[in-house]
Amino acid sequence: MKILIAPNSMKGSLNAFDFADTVEEVFLHCSANFEIRKIPVADGGDFTGEVLQRNLKAKEIQVTVRGPLGGSVKSKYAIYKNTAIIEMADASGMKLIDAKLLNPLLASSYGTGQLINDAINKGCTTIFLAIGGSATVDGGMGMMEALGYKFYNSRAEELTGNGGNLSNIQTVSKNDFPKNISFKIICDVDNPLLGKNGAAAVFGPQKGATSEMVNQLEFGLKNWAKIIESKTEKQLINIAGGGAAGGIAIPLVAFFNAEMVAGADFVLDQLNFVEHVKWADIVITGEGKIDSQTLNNKAPFAVAKMARKYNKPVFAIGGKVEMDASVEFDGIFSLANGPMNLEYAMKNSKQLLYNFALEFAKTIHILSRKNI
């Protein structure tokens, strides 16, 4: 029996590759008759860059950049032919900051701009930018500063790019950039820039914003968007996904004609996932939490859609599951087999996955022997 293992990462515990390796180990331990193919997936969230890099066998480039709160951080991206694969979280992510220090008024996407600059200087003409896991709500102002753009307040004083300065921008000085650079912004949400579902209101608190900060960020993002719209004559405020990663897509769409792409579908296409589904008898996917949000085209849902298209049974494994997501899968399973707190479950996710997968593999093995 041919088993395709295609999980997303379990945020905060197992990455997608460790997830796939663990399930493979169990199935092969159960029976040497299983054929295994591992294709870890992503949807624009954490670890998307790594998934694309490993699957495409892209070359890793290590760069020291400015972290989200200043100071140097060791970062990386990858190059595949003339394409740079950049994960925003590796330069401007929450994972780089102690949770107690999160502050979106001070946080900057400058380091992400440095990665883009480095890639362009190395001859890349296409940028794949995965924007999940950011610590910023600066509308991409810091990134644009790193790309050579300058911002001035009403007194013609130059501003540093961060969330707190968005409301102070009065004018923008553009940088001359190569005309042949194209951007694909890999995004897993469709939130607009402003409003109750926007960057400040929804994602600001996750990044340390108080209610007062949320109001300030909302005002600043509105000011920033209006200035860019005036300069480029493009409508930006209502772009689907414009609120992701603190609005980083807005200036890229405005100044570079960047394309927003649905994260999961884009990643599966890059991985030629359809051919792997055609090969498989059973598809296994999963992520940390499988619930109604999963059905908003997160990676496991995209995997399930393709499996169903080719009439392949698809099963999902989650650290936590809610049954309202079960309609899209032939079975969804939780790793927790008894009362346990979240900290314990995340710390022991690999062992919990192993224990569950062993019983699952034994069941599949028995069914396959009986040709059920």
N, C-alpha and C positions, 0 to 999 in steps of 0.2 A: 504494500500500500504506500502511495506517495503522499507525504505530509509536507505542506507548505506552512512554515512558521513565519508570520509577518506581524510582529507586535510593534506598537508604539512604545516609547519610554514610559516608565512609571515615575512620574515626577517626584524627585526627592529621595528615590530609593534605587530601583534598578533601571539602567539605561536599556535601550531596545536591543542592543547586541548581547548583553548579559542575559536578558529575558530569553532571547532566542536560543542562546547556548544552553541554558538550563533546561528548556523544554526538549531540545535535541538530545541532551545527555540522557534524560529520562526515557525517551522513546527508544533510543538505541540500547539502553540497558534492558528494557522490556523485551525487545525482539530485534534481531539483526535483519529481519525481513522488511522493516520499515525503511523506505527511502526518504531522506530528509533534504529539504531545501530551505535555507534561511534567508529571508529578505526583510530585514528590519525596515520599518517605515516611519514616516513623520508627517507633520501637517503645517509646519511653519513655527511650531513651538520649540521648546528646548530640545536640543540635540539634532535639529534638522540639518544643520551644516555638516555634522559628523556623519549622519546617515548618507547624505549625498556624496560626501568626500570618499567614504569607504566603498560605497557601491560603484562609484564611477572611477575608483582608483586614482583620485586626484592627488596632486603633490601638495603636501602641507608646507605652508610658509609661516614661520614664527616671527612675530613683530612685537616690539615693546611700544605700548600706546598709553595715552592718558586715560586713567580710569574714570568712572562716572562721577566720582567726587574729587578728582584731581589725583596727583601722584601717578607713578608708573605701574602698569600691570603687564604681565606677559600674556600676549594674546596670539591668535593664529587665524589663518584662513587657508583656503586651498585653491589650487589652480588646475583646471581641466581644459586642455587645449587653450583657447583664448577666453575662457570663462573663469571668473573668480567666484568661489562659493564662500560667502561671508555670513557668519552667524552673529547678529548684533549682540547677543548676550555674552559673547566671548570678549567684548570690549566695553560694553555699556550695560551689563546685566546686573540684576539683583544678586546673583550668586557671588559677585565680586565685592559685596558690601555686607558688613555686619547688619543684621536686621534692625538693630537699635539706632543705626546711623542713617537709615533711609530718609531721604529728604528730596522730593521732586522739584523743589524750588532751587536747589543747589545742583542737582544732578544734571550731567551734560552727556550728549551723544557724540562728543568730540572724538573719542577713540574710534567709533565706528567710521567716522569720516577719514581718519588716518588709515584704517584698513583699506578703504576704497581708494584712497590716494595711492597707497603702495601698490595695489593691484593694477591700477591704470599705468603707473610708472613702469611696471613690469610687462606692459603690452596687452593687458586684458581689455577687451572691448565690450564684454557682456558681464554684468554683475548679477548674480543670484544673491539676494539679500533676505535672509530669514530673520524675522523681527520679533519672535517670541522671547519672553523672559527679560525684557528691558527694565531698567531702574529709572527711566526718564519719562518726563512729560514736558519736553522742551520743543515739541513741534519740529524736531530735526534741526533746530537752530545751532546746536553745538556741532553737529555733523557738517552743516553747511559752512560754519566758521572754519573747520579743518580743511574744507575743500576750497578755501580762499575767498569766501563771501564775507562781507563786512556789514555791520549793523550799527546804526547811530540813533541816539535819543534826540529829543527836541533841542538840546544844546549842542548838537553835532559831536557829542562825545561817543567814542567807540564802545560798544557793549560786548561783554563776554556771553557766549551762548549757553544759556541754561533756562530752566522753567521760570525762574523769578524775573528774568529780563524780557520775557515775551511781551509784557504789557508796556515796556519802555521803548520798544522799537518804533521809530518814526520813518526811517529810510533804510534801504538795502542797496549795497553796492555789489553788483554781480561780478563774478570771475569769468574770464574767458576759458572755456573748457573744450576739450576735443569734441567735435560734432558727432563722432561715430560711437559714442558710449551709450549702451542701452542697459536698462535696469528691469529686472523681474523681482517684484517685491512679494515674497512668499508669506502669506498671512493666513491665520486660522480663525479670524473673527471678522465680522462685517460691521462693527460699530462705526458710526459716523464720528466726525471730529468733535462736534459740540452737542450740548444738551444732556438730558438725563441718561442717555445711553452712550455718551461720548467719552473721550479720553480722560478728562479730569474727573468726571462723576463716577465712572465705573472702575477705572484702573488707578486713579490717583490714590485712593485709600490703601490699595494693595502695595503701593510704593512709598507709604509713610505719610500721606497727605492728611492733614486735619480738615475739618469742614471749611475753615477759613482759607486754608491753602487751596482746596478744591475751587472755591469761588475765584481766588486770584488766578489760578491756572486757567480756568474757563475764560475769564476776561482776557488773559494774555494770549491764549490760542485764537480767540476771535479776532483780536487786534492783528496778530501775525498773519492769519489767513486772509484778512481783508487787504493787508498791505501787499501780499503776494498776488492776490487776485487782481488788484489794481495794476500791478507791474506786468503781469503776464496775460491778463484778460482771459483767465481760465476760471471756471467755477469749481471750487475745491471743497467747500464746507460740507456738502452732502455726499461726497464720495464714499461708497461702501468700503469699510476697512480703513478709512482715513483716521479713525481714532485709535487704531492699534499702535502699540509701542510709543504711546505719547504723541502721536501725530507725525511720526518720522516720514511717512510717505508723502505728506502734503508738498513739501518743497521739491521732492524728487519728481513727483508728477508734474509740478508746475514748470520746473526749469529743465528737466531732462526727459519729459514725456514718458516717465516710468510707467510700467504696466503692473497693476495689482493682479495677482494670480491666486486662485483658491489653493491653499497650501497642500492639502492631501492629494487632490487630483493632480496637481503639478508634480509633486514628488513621485507619485505612482507612475506617471508618464515618463519621468526621467529614468526610473528604474526598470522600464519596460515590463511593468508588473503583469500586464495581461498575459504575456507568454508564460510566466510562472504559474498563474492561475490555471491556464489551459493544461499545464503539465500535471497539476495536483489532483489527488482524489479527495483530500480533506484540507481545508484551510483553517489555521489557528491564528487568531489575532488577540489583541488586548491592550490595556493601558492601566494606569493607576486607579482611575475612577470611571466607571461606565454608567452613564445616566442619560437624562434627556439631552444634556449638552453634547454628548457623543454623537447624537443624531444630527447635529448641526455641521455635518460633513467633517467631523474629526477623523483622524486616520483610521481607526477601526471601522467606522461606518463606511468610509470610501472602500476599504478592503472588502467589506461585506457586500456592497453594491456590485463590485466586480465579480465576486464569487457567485453571487446569485445570477448574474447575467449569463454565466456559463454553467449554471446548475450544479455548482460545487457546494457541499455542505460547509458551513462556516460557523466556528465556535469562538467565543470571546472569553478571555480570562481577565478579571480585574481585581485589584486590591479591595475595592468596594464596588458593589453593583446595585443598581436600582432597576426593578423589574420593568419599568416603563420603557426601557431600552431594548427589551428582549424581542420585540416584534421584528427587528431587523436581523436577528441572528437565529441559527438553529439551536443555539443554547448559549446562555451566559452563566459564568461561574465566578463565585467570589473565593479568594484565597483564604479568607477567615473562616475557620470551621468551628468557631466557638467564640465566647466573649473575650475580647482583647481590645486594648486601647490603640489609638492611631500610632503613637510613638513606637510601640512594640511591633505592630504590623509592618511599619516602614523599615524598622531596623532589621527585621527578620524576613523581609520579603522574598529573598532568594530561597530560603529553606521552606517557606510556606508555598512558594511556587513549585518547588521540587516535589513536596509532599502531594500537592494536588495533581500535578502533571503525571505523577507515577500512577495514581489511581485511574486517571483519564486514559493514559496510554494502555493500561491493562484492559480497560473496557473496549477501546478501539481494536486492540489486538484480538480479543475474543470474538468481536463482531466480524472482523475481517476473516477470521478462520472459518466462521460459519456462513460467510458470504451474505451477511444480513445487510 
